Amino acid sequence: MFGPKGYAAEVTSGIDLESRIPLTGDRITVGSGSDDDLQLGAVDIVREHLVFQRNDKGGWEYFTTPSGVTAVDKGNPRTGPIRAGMWFRIGQETTVTLKKADVPAGEAKGNDGKVPLTLAIPMMIVMTAAALFFVMSAGGPTNESGLQTAGWYIGTSDIAPALDSCLAHDLTPPAYATASAIDGPFWAYMADKTATDTRSALQQNVQNIIAETHILASENRHLAASQALRRIEYVLPLDRLACPILDAARIDLALLELRGTR
């Protein structure tokens, strides 16, 4: 949880939705070629359509091919430094977004994203204490799992009011938003808050993630459960805006990761 942080390239729209690859080594290619590190299936994507390469200082830069159609989020259309949240539209329907991710063992270089041990230990103590406080507080769940999202899984709490609170914000859908993306129902609802079918689909997506999380946790697959629960941040892309569902999920993530590393 406090190890080195890096980047992962994830398909957030298109037929290869949720395909993902961490940026490791010195060079990662995304394209339709059999030798591409992340091979995609859309017909309008070419070999090495998008390349990520580590520079001499240990940072990452992107390069796009002139042989295919590419749009870049707030950057040079051909090359430049990467940043978290940056997206690339390759072809007509496929979007690749850069997201923060854990660096696999042995991949950390220099101090890029690493939390010093003198800070990591106090941070872990604080996170553990906070998680235990929420679990033992009067408002926390009383079921044996100890997870904040448990009430929405077992049916003792109604998730609808919590989702209403999350959806009370007025946000404008980004230009790259598509119905097929994992955040598609969210942005569709933001575009038309009278669309009850869209809201129902969004609520079902949230409940499915919570259910999968609790099923995995009940099997003592805590790290797998935490990975499943992380998807809720993409289904409800609210970042730090008020959302009781995300608040509860983030506490559960801390607990699941602590249990998974015991």
ROSE-467883 format. One line per 8 residues: for each residue x, y, z of N, C-alpha, C. Coordinates in Angstrom, 3 decimals. Example, Ala and Ser with C-alpha at 12.3 -4.5 7.8 and 13.67 -1.06 7.14 Angstrom:
2
13.190 -5.690 7.800 12.300 -4.500 7.800 13.200 -3.300 7.800 ~ 12.850 -2.250 7.080 13.670 -1.060 7.140 12.900 0.030 7.870;
//
This chain:
262
0.830 -1.218 0.000 0.000 0.000 0.000 0.855 1.254 0.000 ~ 2.074 1.173 0.621 2.937 2.347 0.679 4.191 2.146 -0.153 ~ 4.193 1.185 -1.049 5.345 0.945 -1.890 5.441 1.979 -2.990 ~ 6.407 1.789 -3.884 6.603 2.734 -4.979 5.372 2.806 -5.869 ~ 5.079 3.992 -6.348 3.938 4.180 -7.235 4.435 4.476 -8.639 ~ 3.737 3.931 -9.613 4.067 4.175 -11.001 2.803 4.421 -11.788 ~ 2.776 3.928 -13.029 1.637 4.154 -13.900 1.198 2.845 -14.557 ~ -0.049 2.820 -14.942 -0.581 1.735 -15.766 -1.402 2.372 -16.877;
-1.330 1.790 -18.059 -2.141 2.237 -19.190 -3.361 1.332 -19.266 ~ -4.557 1.921 -19.194 -5.798 1.132 -19.179 -6.737 1.617 -20.268 ~ -7.343 0.674 -20.962 -8.337 1.007 -21.987 -9.640 1.374 -21.286 ~ -10.079 2.616 -21.450 -11.285 3.094 -20.772 -12.469 3.279 -21.708 ~ -12.270 3.023 -22.997 -13.397 2.943 -23.927 -12.960 2.156 -25.145 ~ -13.918 1.493 -25.778 -13.609 0.683 -26.947 -13.837 -0.794 -26.686 ~ -13.580 -1.628 -27.678 -13.876 -3.059 -27.556 -12.924 -3.766 -26.595 ~ -11.802 -3.156 -26.287 -10.835 -3.767 -25.364 -10.948 -3.170 -23.965;
-12.143 -2.722 -23.595 -12.390 -2.051 -22.330 -11.776 -2.815 -21.153 ~ -11.065 -2.056 -20.294 -10.435 -2.540 -19.067 -9.165 -3.358 -19.306 ~ -8.739 -3.533 -20.579 -7.415 -4.109 -20.808 -6.390 -3.149 -20.209 ~ -5.348 -3.682 -19.602 -4.472 -2.844 -18.784 -3.058 -3.403 -18.779 ~ -2.085 -2.518 -18.711 -0.701 -2.953 -18.594 0.070 -1.928 -17.760 ~ 0.857 -2.373 -16.767 1.684 -1.435 -16.001 2.878 -0.990 -16.833 ~ 3.332 0.230 -16.611 4.528 0.726 -17.294 5.741 0.220 -16.540 ~ 6.370 -0.808 -17.072 7.529 -1.424 -16.443 8.674 -1.496 -17.438;
9.861 -1.799 -16.925 11.017 -1.869 -17.809 11.359 -0.497 -18.351 ~ 11.755 -0.427 -19.616 12.131 0.846 -20.231 11.241 1.242 -21.401 ~ 10.400 0.296 -21.877 9.596 0.604 -23.065 8.368 -0.286 -23.088 ~ 7.193 0.324 -23.302 5.937 -0.399 -23.412 5.224 0.082 -24.674 ~ 4.767 -0.857 -25.482 4.054 -0.484 -26.708 2.601 -0.930 -26.637 ~ 1.739 -0.118 -27.216 0.306 -0.400 -27.287 -0.097 -0.335 -28.754 ~ -0.692 -1.402 -29.263 -1.085 -1.408 -30.667 -1.691 -2.723 -31.069 ~ -1.794 -2.954 -32.371 -2.437 -4.155 -32.896 -1.452 -5.238 -33.289;
-0.150 -4.959 -33.162 0.856 -5.927 -33.569 0.975 -7.093 -32.606 ~ 1.354 -8.248 -33.112 1.510 -9.430 -32.258 2.640 -9.259 -31.256 ~ 3.560 -8.325 -31.538 4.679 -8.080 -30.628 4.444 -6.882 -29.716 ~ 3.271 -6.254 -29.790 2.980 -5.140 -28.888 2.745 -5.670 -27.478 ~ 3.203 -4.914 -26.471 3.046 -5.357 -25.084 1.578 -5.418 -24.683 ~ 0.792 -4.444 -25.135 -0.659 -4.476 -24.938 -1.285 -4.527 -26.317 ~ -1.735 -5.713 -26.706 -2.278 -5.909 -28.048 -3.777 -5.664 -28.042 ~ -4.240 -4.750 -28.900 -5.641 -4.370 -28.972 -6.253 -4.846 -30.277;
-7.587 -4.993 -30.271 -8.247 -5.611 -31.407 -8.988 -4.700 -32.356 ~ -9.096 -3.419 -32.063 -9.839 -2.510 -32.948 -9.162 -2.428 -34.311 ~ -9.957 -2.397 -35.382 -9.399 -2.464 -36.734 -8.648 -1.203 -37.137 ~ -8.926 -0.075 -36.454 -8.258 1.172 -36.843 -7.045 1.488 -35.970 ~ -6.555 0.496 -35.242 -5.327 0.652 -34.447 -4.197 -0.048 -35.180 ~ -3.024 0.581 -35.233 -1.884 0.028 -35.955 -0.824 -0.465 -34.971 ~ 0.178 -1.119 -35.490 1.287 -1.616 -34.673 2.030 -0.433 -34.031 ~ 2.349 -0.573 -32.722 3.038 0.473 -31.959 2.341 1.823 -32.148;
1.033 1.797 -32.033 0.239 3.028 -32.160 0.633 4.027 -31.075 ~ 0.921 3.494 -29.899 1.279 4.330 -28.749 2.450 3.668 -28.032 ~ 3.490 4.453 -27.760 4.696 3.925 -27.112 5.007 4.755 -25.872 ~ 5.285 4.067 -24.765 5.743 4.728 -23.543 7.186 4.314 -23.312 ~ 8.043 5.306 -23.105 9.476 5.011 -22.967 10.062 5.794 -21.803 ~ 10.905 5.099 -21.030 11.544 5.737 -19.884 12.721 6.583 -20.366 ~ 12.837 7.806 -19.870 13.938 8.681 -20.278 15.142 8.515 -19.355 ~ 16.184 9.298 -19.616 17.429 9.158 -18.853 17.259 9.498 -17.381;
16.248 10.290 -17.061 16.032 10.687 -15.669 15.092 9.734 -14.925 ~ 14.647 8.681 -15.582 13.775 7.712 -14.939 12.298 7.979 -15.121 ~ 11.949 9.132 -15.732 10.549 9.443 -15.983 10.072 8.799 -17.277 ~ 8.769 8.903 -17.523 8.179 8.289 -18.713 7.716 9.352 -19.702 ~ 7.895 9.052 -20.995 7.420 9.901 -22.074 6.587 9.057 -23.038 ~ 5.707 9.714 -23.779 4.889 8.997 -24.758 5.284 9.398 -26.168 ~ 5.040 8.489 -27.101 5.265 8.736 -28.522 4.097 8.129 -29.282 ~ 3.574 8.842 -30.247 2.472 8.319 -31.059 2.948 8.157 -32.495;
2.347 7.210 -33.203 2.751 6.948 -34.574 2.032 7.882 -35.552 ~ 2.711 8.325 -36.608 2.034 9.118 -37.636 1.188 8.247 -38.569 ~ 1.275 6.932 -38.401 0.561 6.021 -39.293 -0.891 5.799 -38.890 ~ -1.279 6.257 -37.699 -2.643 6.065 -37.245 -3.255 7.348 -36.732 ~ -4.573 7.334 -36.521 -5.295 8.491 -35.987 -5.135 8.515 -34.471 ~ -4.666 9.644 -33.928 -4.431 9.755 -32.486 -4.821 11.140 -31.999 ~ -5.471 11.211 -30.845 -5.751 12.476 -30.165 -5.189 12.358 -28.757 ~ -4.567 13.441 -28.275 -3.905 13.429 -26.973 -4.531 14.479 -26.071;
-4.740 14.115 -24.824 -5.317 15.025 -23.840 -4.300 16.073 -23.407 ~ -4.512 17.309 -23.800 -3.700 18.436 -23.345 -2.209 18.178 -23.476 ~ -1.790 17.784 -24.654 -0.375 17.528 -24.855 -0.023 17.564 -26.328 ~ 1.267 17.512 -26.597 1.742 17.437 -27.971 1.195 16.172 -28.620 ~ 0.672 16.248 -29.845 0.074 15.065 -30.457 1.072 13.959 -30.788 ~ 2.347 14.243 -30.692 3.348 13.237 -31.067 4.198 12.746 -29.903 ~ 4.605 13.629 -28.991 5.470 13.191 -27.896 5.434 14.175 -26.745 ~ 5.782 13.687 -25.554 5.816 14.554 -24.383 5.837 13.725 -23.107;
5.938 14.371 -21.943 5.928 13.650 -20.665 4.517 13.194 -20.315 ~ 4.411 12.108 -19.572 3.099 11.601 -19.177 2.710 12.147 -17.812 ~ 1.439 12.006 -17.469 0.935 12.372 -16.150 -0.284 11.510 -15.841 ~ -0.573 11.339 -14.589 -1.729 10.546 -14.188 -3.011 11.203 -14.689 ~ -3.917 10.414 -15.215 -5.181 10.919 -15.736 -5.142 11.294 -17.199 ~ -3.963 11.319 -17.784 -3.824 11.680 -19.199 -4.451 10.591 -20.075 ~ -5.172 10.989 -21.136 -5.785 9.997 -22.010 -5.337 10.183 -23.455 ~ -5.392 9.077 -24.184 -5.017 9.039 -25.591 -6.150 8.349 -26.357;
-6.692 9.027 -27.360 -7.690 8.397 -28.235 -6.931 7.848 -29.448 ~ -6.877 6.537 -29.562 -6.180 5.909 -30.680 -7.224 5.220 -31.553 ~ -7.252 5.583 -32.826 -8.343 5.157 -33.678 -9.585 5.978 -33.360 ~ -10.730 5.494 -33.749 -11.969 6.252 -33.587 -12.692 5.980 -32.275 ~ -12.482 4.801 -31.650 -13.297 4.431 -30.499 -12.501 4.059 -29.253 ~ -11.210 3.857 -29.381 -10.424 3.347 -28.257 -9.735 4.482 -27.503 ~ -9.937 4.516 -26.193 -9.265 5.495 -25.344 -8.387 4.759 -24.341 ~ -7.140 5.179 -24.232 -6.196 4.633 -23.258 -5.900 5.726 -22.239;
-6.112 5.436 -20.969 -5.925 6.422 -19.903 -4.809 5.965 -18.978 ~ -3.957 6.896 -18.573 -2.870 6.591 -17.641 -3.371 6.755 -16.217 ~ -3.144 5.737 -15.404 -3.597 5.762 -14.014 -2.453 5.401 -13.086 ~ -2.496 5.950 -11.872 -1.513 5.596 -10.870 -1.645 4.108 -10.533 ~ -0.517 3.452 -10.310 -0.537 2.024 -10.011 0.682 1.657 -9.196 ~ 0.586 0.541 -8.479 1.740 0.038 -7.744 2.796 -0.445 -8.726 ~ 4.055 -0.203 -8.397 5.163 -0.667 -9.217 5.483 -2.102 -8.817 ~ 5.544 -3.039 -9.778 5.893 -4.420 -9.432 7.263 -4.504 -8.762;
7.444 -5.531 -7.946 8.715 -5.713 -7.229 9.882 -5.691 -8.200 ~ 10.921 -4.937 -7.839 12.122 -4.859 -8.652 12.082 -3.806 -9.723 ~ 10.935 -3.110 -9.878 10.811 -2.120 -10.943 11.107 -0.705 -10.485 ~ 11.152 -0.469 -9.171 11.370 0.891 -8.678 12.750 1.372 -9.063 ~ 12.842 2.596 -9.554 14.119 3.189 -9.930 14.245 4.535 -9.246 ~ 15.353 4.706 -8.557 15.559 5.962 -7.854 14.520 6.137 -6.779 ~ 14.061 7.373 -6.561 13.043 7.674 -5.555 11.712 8.032 -6.192 ~ 11.535 7.656 -7.453 10.318 8.024 -8.176 9.098 7.393 -7.528;
8.358 8.179 -6.729 7.127 7.718 -6.119 7.302 6.920 -4.857 ~ 8.535 6.667 -4.402 8.730 5.828 -3.232 8.500 6.624 -1.961 ~ 7.798 6.019 -1.005 7.577 6.643 0.292 8.692 6.199 1.230 ~ 9.493 7.119 1.803 10.569 6.732 2.710 10.033 5.932 3.882 ~ 10.851 4.980 4.374 10.432 4.126 5.468 10.076 4.931 6.703 ~ 10.785 6.057 6.930 10.508 6.868 8.113 9.131 7.500 8.058 ~ 8.572 7.633 6.847 7.212 8.146 6.703 6.200 7.013 6.567 ~ 6.611 5.920 5.941 5.679 4.822 5.684 5.165 4.196 6.971;
6.055 3.987 7.958 5.645 3.334 9.200 4.623 4.172 9.956 ~ 4.886 5.488 10.194 3.844 6.292 10.852 2.549 6.351 10.061 ~ 2.645 6.419 8.729 1.441 6.456 7.907 0.635 5.175 8.064 ~ 1.324 4.038 8.116 0.624 2.774 8.270 -0.068 2.690 9.623 ~ 0.607 3.191 10.659 0.009 3.189 11.992 -1.257 4.038 12.007 ~ -1.177 5.226 11.384 -2.336 6.125 11.339 -3.478 5.483 10.558 ~ -3.174 4.869 9.399 -4.215 4.243 8.585 -4.872 3.088 9.333 ~ -4.054 2.290 10.018 -4.610 1.163 10.771 -5.519 1.650 11.886;
-5.053 2.678 12.616 -5.856 3.221 13.715 -7.166 3.795 13.195 ~ -7.091 4.498 12.053 -8.308 5.089 11.479 -9.297 4.007 11.067 ~ -8.778 2.950 10.433 -9.655 1.875 10.002 -10.313 1.193 11.194 ~ -9.542 0.935 12.240 -10.099 0.296 13.427 -11.129 1.190 14.108 ~ -10.864 2.508 14.090 -11.805 3.442 14.706 -13.163 3.378 14.020 ~ -13.136 3.390 12.682 -14.396 3.362 11.946 -15.135 2.043 12.147 ~ -14.374 0.947 12.224 -15.019 -0.343 12.407 -15.686 -0.439 13.766 ~ -15.030 0.090 14.803 -15.539 -0.044 16.160 -16.480 1.082 16.566;
-16.609 2.097 15.698 -17.472 3.223 16.050 -18.930 2.789 16.058 ~ -19.762 3.536 16.737 -21.171 3.182 16.875 -21.887 3.138 15.544 ~ -21.428 3.956 14.603 -22.112 3.990 13.317 -21.629 2.938 12.352 ~ -20.644 2.121 12.730 -20.089 1.129 11.834 -20.963 -0.109 11.779 ~ -20.656 -1.010 10.862 -21.450 -2.209 10.720 -21.212 -3.177 11.863 ~ -22.209 -3.981 12.180 -22.078 -4.936 13.271 -21.912 -6.352 12.753 ~ -21.883 -6.559 11.436 -21.716 -7.903 10.909 -20.280 -8.344 11.072 ~ -20.041 -9.647 10.874 -18.723 -10.207 11.170 -17.640 -9.779 10.199;
-17.988 -9.281 9.025 -16.953 -8.885 8.069 -16.219 -7.629 8.510 ~ -16.906 -6.745 9.273 -16.283 -5.508 9.717 -16.099 -4.477 8.623 ~ -16.692 -4.678 7.434 -16.529 -3.748 6.317 -17.662 -2.731 6.288 ~ -17.309 -1.504 5.937 -18.290 -0.421 5.925 -19.381 -0.614 4.869 ~ -19.051 -1.324 3.795 -20.026 -1.517 2.718 -20.922 -2.727 2.964 ~ -20.766 -3.394 4.102 -21.485 -4.644 4.364 -23.003 -4.470 4.354 ~ -23.483 -3.361 4.910 -24.928 -3.147 4.972 -25.563 -3.125 3.596 ~ -24.856 -2.586 2.609 -25.381 -2.540 1.242 -25.307 -3.909 0.581;
-24.460 -4.776 1.072 -24.352 -6.128 0.517 -25.402 -7.061 1.096 ~ -25.566 -7.019 2.416 -26.495 -7.960 3.054 -27.932 -7.420 3.106 ~ -28.102 -6.153 2.730 -29.448 -5.603 2.627 -29.982 -4.914 3.861 ~ -29.131 -4.687 4.867 -29.604 -3.990 6.063 -29.613 -2.479 5.881 ~ -28.963 -1.991 4.831 -28.949 -0.556 4.517 -29.354 -0.365 3.068 ~ -30.072 0.709 2.806 -30.514 1.034 1.449 -29.431 1.871 0.780 ~ -28.922 1.395 -0.345 -27.847 2.110 -1.028 -28.357 3.317 -1.812 ~ -29.657 3.371 -2.094 -30.205 4.431 -2.943 -29.930 5.841 -2.394;
-30.185 6.123 -1.090 -29.904 7.474 -0.591 -28.424 7.847 -0.679 ~ -27.555 6.863 -0.437 -26.118 7.133 -0.531 -25.730 7.468 -1.963 ~ -26.294 6.736 -2.920 -26.004 7.021 -4.327 -26.566 8.372 -4.735 ~ -27.748 8.719 -4.227 -28.316 10.043 -4.508 -27.356 11.148 -4.074 ~ -26.733 10.962 -2.910 -25.783 11.957 -2.414 -24.584 12.072 -3.341 ~ -24.105 10.929 -3.836 -22.955 10.933 -4.743 -23.292 11.609 -6.071 ~ -24.540 11.467 -6.505 -24.953 11.992 -7.808 -25.527 13.398 -7.736 ~ -25.453 14.018 -6.561 -26.006 15.368 -6.402 -25.129 16.431 -7.048;
-23.903 16.082 -7.379 -22.982 17.050 -7.994 -23.389 17.308 -9.443 ~ -23.155 18.504 -9.898 -23.398 18.860 -11.296 -22.071 18.872 -12.033 ~ -21.845 17.865 -12.841 -20.593 17.720 -13.575 -20.879 17.625 -15.062 ~ -19.972 18.161 -15.853 -20.109 18.110 -17.305 -19.320 16.925 -17.845 ~ -19.942 16.041 -18.606 -19.217 14.891 -19.153 -18.038 15.338 -20.005 ~ -16.881 14.678 -19.887 -15.726 15.034 -20.725 -15.969 14.640 -22.170 ~ -15.177 15.206 -23.066 -15.374 14.961 -24.492 -15.167 13.493 -24.855 ~ -14.315 12.787 -24.085 -13.999 11.403 -24.431 -14.997 10.394 -23.861;
-15.997 10.837 -23.088 -16.941 9.919 -22.445 -17.747 9.156 -23.493 ~ -17.847 7.837 -23.293 -18.637 6.997 -24.187 -19.488 6.043 -23.353 ~ -20.598 5.608 -23.930 -21.522 4.731 -23.206 -20.890 3.390 -22.873 ~ -19.918 2.938 -23.679 -19.322 1.620 -23.478 -18.245 1.600 -22.403 ~ -17.786 2.757 -21.957 -16.728 2.819 -20.951 -17.272 2.460 -19.574 ~ -16.383 2.105 -18.661 -16.801 1.708 -17.319 -17.505 2.853 -16.591 ~ -17.144 4.106 -16.929 -17.811 5.252 -16.321 -18.936 5.804 -17.202 ~ -19.314 5.051 -18.229 -20.339 5.514 -19.157 -21.674 5.833 -18.501;
-22.242 4.929 -17.671 -23.529 5.237 -17.032 -23.468 6.483 -16.148 ~ -22.332 6.691 -15.471 -22.201 7.876 -14.617 -22.301 9.156 -15.441 ~ -21.520 9.215 -16.519 -21.530 10.437 -17.322 -22.839 10.600 -18.082 ~ -23.471 9.483 -18.449 -24.782 9.575 -19.106 -25.809 10.167 -18.155 ~ -25.727 9.792 -16.877 -26.658 10.348 -15.892 -26.365 11.821 -15.644 ~ -25.092 12.181 -15.611 -24.745 13.588 -15.413 -25.253 14.446 -16.571 ~ -25.304 13.858 -17.751 -25.799 14.598 -18.918 -27.323 14.726 -18.907 ~ -28.009 13.751 -18.272 -29.473 13.777 -18.223 -29.929 13.117 -16.921;
-30.188 13.933 -15.899 -30.530 13.398 -14.587 -31.984 12.949 -14.483 ~ -32.709 13.003 -15.589 -34.070 12.458 -15.606 -34.081 11.023 -16.113 ~ -32.927 10.528 -16.522 -32.831 9.181 -17.109 -32.814 8.128 -16.000 ~ -33.980 7.622 -15.638 -34.083 6.653 -14.543 -33.414 5.318 -14.888 ~ -33.474 4.929 -16.162 -32.833 3.674 -16.567 -31.328 3.747 -16.371 ~ -30.761 4.898 -16.687 -29.317 5.073 -16.524 -28.933 5.008 -15.062 ~ -29.744 5.638 -14.215 -29.444 5.605 -12.788 -29.548 4.189 -12.240 ~ -30.539 3.447 -12.693 -30.700 2.065 -12.256 -29.501 1.211 -12.670;
-29.017 1.443 -13.894 -27.848 0.695 -14.372 -26.617 1.033 -13.541 ~ -26.474 2.311 -13.193 -25.340 2.741 -12.386 -25.402 2.117 -10.995 ~ -26.593 2.109 -10.385 -26.747 1.504 -9.058 -26.432 0.009 -9.111 ~ -26.857 -0.652 -10.165 -26.582 -2.088 -10.293 -25.089 -2.347 -10.420 ~ -24.384 -1.488 -11.172 -22.936 -1.632 -11.305 -22.247 -1.507 -9.950 ~ -22.676 -0.531 -9.164 -22.090 -0.328 -7.835 -22.365 -1.540 -6.947 ~ -23.590 -2.028 -6.956 -23.952 -3.171 -6.117 -23.205 -4.435 -6.545 ~ -22.997 -4.597 -7.852 -22.260 -5.765 -8.334 -20.820 -5.756 -7.813;
-20.188 -4.584 -7.823 -18.815 -4.480 -7.328 -18.764 -4.789 -5.836 ~ -19.702 -4.241 -5.083 -19.729 -4.492 -3.639 -19.975 -5.975 -3.359 ~ -20.876 -6.593 -4.108 -21.156 -8.017 -3.913 -19.921 -8.859 -4.219 ~ -19.246 -8.567 -5.321 -18.028 -9.313 -5.678 -16.965 -9.163 -4.597 ~ -16.847 -7.951 -4.055 -15.871 -7.693 -2.993 -16.136 -8.567 -1.774 ~ -17.383 -8.633 -1.351 -17.719 -9.391 -0.142 -17.622 -10.895 -0.361 ~ -17.934 -11.352 -1.554 -17.790 -12.783 -1.850 -16.313 -13.187 -1.780 ~ -15.440 -12.385 -2.389 -14.003 -12.676 -2.346 -13.464 -12.589 -0.928;
-13.920 -11.591 -0.166 -13.462 -11.438 1.214 -13.889 -12.621 2.064 ~ -15.103 -13.129 1.822 -15.593 -14.276 2.598 -14.777 -15.526 2.318 ~ -14.070 -15.548 1.167 -13.199 -16.661 0.813 -11.754 -16.408 1.263 ~ -11.573 -15.337 2.062 -10.246 -14.940 2.546 -9.302 -14.534 1.422 ~ -9.871 -14.111 0.312 -9.065 -13.589 -0.812 -9.097 -12.061 -0.728 ~ -8.435 -11.549 0.311 -8.569 -10.132 0.648 -7.952 -9.202 -0.398 ~ -6.796 -9.567 -0.941 -6.186 -8.702 -1.948 -7.004 -8.691 -3.235 ~ -7.551 -9.851 -3.598 -8.432 -9.896 -4.772 -9.686 -9.059 -4.526;
-10.187 -9.104 -3.293 -11.362 -8.294 -2.946 -11.047 -6.808 -3.054 ~ -9.850 -6.412 -2.610 -9.484 -4.993 -2.692 -9.362 -4.549 -4.145 ~ -8.838 -5.439 -5.012 -8.735 -5.093 -6.429 -10.117 -4.932 -7.050 ~ -11.047 -5.798 -6.662 -12.418 -5.678 -7.174 -13.048 -4.362 -6.728 ~ -12.832 -4.010 -5.474 -13.448 -2.802 -4.921 -12.870 -1.536 -5.537 ~ -11.619 -1.595 -5.988 -11.009 -0.406 -6.600 -11.776 0.057 -7.830 ~ -12.492 -0.833 -8.487 -13.227 -0.453 -9.699 -14.323 0.555 -9.412 ~ -14.732 0.642 -8.148 -15.817 1.559 -7.819 -15.407 3.015 -8.037;
-14.097 3.284 -7.959 -13.598 4.639 -8.210 -13.778 5.025 -9.680 ~ -13.787 4.023 -10.576 -13.987 4.285 -11.996 -15.471 4.383 -12.339 ~ -16.285 3.574 -11.652 -17.738 3.626 -11.879 -18.318 4.938 -11.366 ~ -17.761 5.446 -10.251 -18.158 6.746 -9.693 -16.931 7.668 -9.710 ~ -16.580 8.254 -10.857 -15.354 9.048 -10.976 -15.497 10.449 -10.358 ~ -15.599 10.474 -9.040 -15.846 11.731 -8.322 -14.601 12.265 -7.632 ~ -13.504 11.501 -7.698 -12.264 11.914 -7.053 -12.536 12.225 -5.583 ~ -12.340 13.478 -5.140 -12.521 13.815 -3.726 -13.832 14.549 -3.440;
-14.741 14.573 -4.397 -16.055 15.152 -4.139 -16.817 14.258 -3.162 ~ -17.742 14.854 -2.419 -18.473 14.114 -1.385 -19.241 12.941 -1.979 ~ -19.028 11.754 -1.390 -19.727 10.554 -1.823 -19.599 9.509 -0.722 ~ -20.675 9.227 0.022 -20.580 8.260 1.125 -20.200 6.861 0.671 ~ -20.536 6.495 -0.559 -20.164 5.170 -1.053 -18.652 5.071 -1.214 ~ -18.036 6.094 -1.799 -16.585 6.089 -1.961 -15.882 6.193 -0.610 ~ -16.455 6.974 0.314 -15.860 7.075 1.653 -15.796 5.700 2.317 ~ -16.906 4.969 2.247 -16.949 3.637 2.849 -16.009 2.676 2.130;
-15.972 2.758 0.808 -15.122 1.861 0.027 -13.646 2.084 0.333 ~ -13.245 3.339 0.534 -11.834 3.618 0.812 -11.415 3.068 2.167 ~ -12.312 3.106 3.145 -12.009 2.499 4.444 -11.880 0.987 4.283 ~ -12.790 0.396 3.529 -12.740 -1.049 3.302 -11.464 -1.451 2.569 ~ -11.028 -0.627 1.623 -9.781 -0.921 0.906 -8.617 -1.026 1.885 ~ -8.536 -0.088 2.824 -7.448 -0.119 3.810 -7.510 -1.403 4.621 ~ -8.714 -1.784 5.066 -8.869 -2.994 5.868 -8.512 -4.245 5.057 ~ -8.983 -4.321 3.831 -8.730 -5.499 3.010 -7.248 -5.652 2.699;
-6.577 -4.547 2.428 -5.163 -4.624 2.132 -4.347 -4.995 3.363 ~ -4.765 -4.503 4.527 -4.097 -4.903 5.779 -4.283 -6.403 6.032 ~ -5.498 -6.888 5.826 -5.755 -8.323 6.026 -5.004 -9.169 5.010 ~ -4.880 -8.657 3.803 -4.220 -9.422 2.755 -2.717 -9.510 2.888 ~ -2.128 -8.621 3.684 -0.666 -8.625 3.854 -0.236 -9.225 5.168 ~ -1.163 -9.780 5.923 -0.792 -10.427 7.194 -0.053 -11.721 6.957;
//
